[in-house]
């Protein structure tokens, strides 16, 4: 299964990512975050090297970019 997590550098989003990858290592997660208040890269330090984890710095308000990410994530071939 594939997930797009918005705000994955925050407390709740990063907890979901860490927990989910630990319990479902076959799933793929794209973490989308714009590095605003509450974002902390250290929250995902232990999953950065996971081949099923990818991070994209972007705002969810950029609809053109989100559309591109959605189409591209259908293949999930490369890390961003």
Secondary structure, DSSP 8 states (H G I E B T S, - for coil): -EEEEETTTSHHHHHHHHHHHHH-TTSEEEEEE---TT--GGGGGGGTT-TTEEEEE--TT-HHHHHHHHHHHTT--S--
